[in-house]
């Protein structure tokens, strides 16, 4: 389960990089750095501009992977007591 969690984390980082590049190109360097330092900002920005930046499918994948990772971590904490 740990290996799957690490792989899902890497997928999240990769998708964050894709969205961060779009963010930097649209909003500029400083907002791109904000997205690098504060990933929830990149997530919210990606959903806000998902239609205009053609990120809908990417954001759906990011959301599903994030929810699966949260559920996996929660189950691991519950059952490892």
C-alpha positions in Angstrom: 0.0 0.0 0.0 2.9 2.3 0.7 4.3 1.9 -2.8 0.9 2.8 -4.3 0.7 5.9 -2.1 4.1 7.0 -3.2 3.2 6.5 -6.9 0.0 8.5 -6.4 2.0 11.2 -4.7 4.3 11.3 -7.7 1.3 11.6 -10.0 0.0 14.5 -8.0 3.4 16.2 -8.2 3.6 15.7 -12.0 0.1 17.1 -12.5 0.9 20.0 -10.3 3.9 20.8 -12.5 1.7 20.8 -15.6 -0.8 23.1 -14.0 1.9 25.3 -12.6 3.4 25.8 -16.0 0.0 27.0 -17.3 -0.3 29.2 -14.2 3.1 30.8 -14.8 2.5 31.4 -18.4 -0.8 33.1 -17.8 -0.2 34.9 -14.5 3.5 35.5 -14.4 6.6 34.4 -12.5 5.5 35.5 -9.0 2.2 33.7 -9.1 4.0 30.7 -10.5 6.3 30.7 -7.5 3.3 31.0 -5.2 1.9 27.9 -6.9 5.2 26.1 -6.3 5.3 27.0 -2.6 1.6 26.6 -2.0 0.1 23.7 -4.0 -3.5 24.3 -2.9 -3.3 27.7 -4.8 -2.3 25.8 -7.9 -5.2 23.3 -7.4 -7.8 26.1 -7.0 -6.4 28.1 -9.9 -6.5 25.0 -12.1 -10.1 24.5 -11.4 -10.9 28.2 -11.9 -9.3 28.3 -15.3 -9.8 24.7 -16.3 -12.0 25.6 -19.3 -10.0 28.5 -20.7 -6.7 26.7 -20.3 -8.0 23.3 -21.5 -7.2 21.6 -18.1 -10.6 20.0 -17.4 -9.4 16.4 -17.8 -6.2 17.1 -16.0 -8.0 18.6 -13.0 -10.4 15.6 -12.9 -7.5 13.2 -12.8 -5.8 15.3 -10.1 -9.0 15.4 -8.0 -9.6 11.7 -8.2 -6.0 10.8 -7.4 -6.0 13.2 -4.5 -9.3 11.7 -3.1 -8.0 8.1 -3.5 -4.7 9.1 -1.7 -6.7 10.7 1.2 -8.9 7.5 1.5 -5.8 5.3 1.4 -4.0 7.3 4.1 -7.2 7.4 6.3 -7.6 3.6 6.0 -4.0 3.0 6.8 -4.2 5.1 9.9 -7.5 3.4 11.0 -6.3 -0.2 10.5 -2.8 0.2 11.8 -3.8 1.1 15.4 
